[in-house]
Amino acid sequence: MSGKKRNVMLFVLLFTLLLGVIVPVQAQSYGGTKIIRVAYREDADFINKSSSGVYKGYGVEYLNKISQYTGWRYEYINESWENQLADLKSGKVDLICNAQKTEAREDSVF
């Protein structure tokens, strides 16, 4: 490869790399805002609903941070553990919070 051709290719490569660093990229939701249904059990620190109807806790803060990148909105559903599992299997909820990993659940496919 000639020196001039190699220099041009190197310049294009460096320009592309710099462009990727300089230009910010944001995730966009095409087709509107997606609503994620979150099943949870009351936990004062993780997810709880205040008397004014506002959801609080570090689980809520974490999900809200994710929504800044995805544009998702969350619908919180407070229900028993058995109902959470049934609703996850049927597709009524998208996410279960406070789930514990067990050997029996590892073999279960949702």
HELIX and SHEET records of a PDB file:
HELIX    1   1 GLY A    3  ILE A   22  1                                  20    
HELIX    2   2 TYR A   58  THR A   70  1                                  13    
HELIX    3   3 TRP A   81  SER A   90  1                                  10    
HELIX    4   4 GLU A  103  GLU A  106  1                                   4    
SHEET    1   A 3 ARG A  73  ASN A  78  0                                        
SHEET    2   A 3 ILE A  35  TYR A  40  1                                        
SHEET    3   A 3 LEU A  95  ILE A  96  1                                        
SHEET    1   B 2 ASN A  48  LYS A  49  0                                        
SHEET    2   B 2 TYR A  55  LYS A  56 -1                                        
END                                                                             
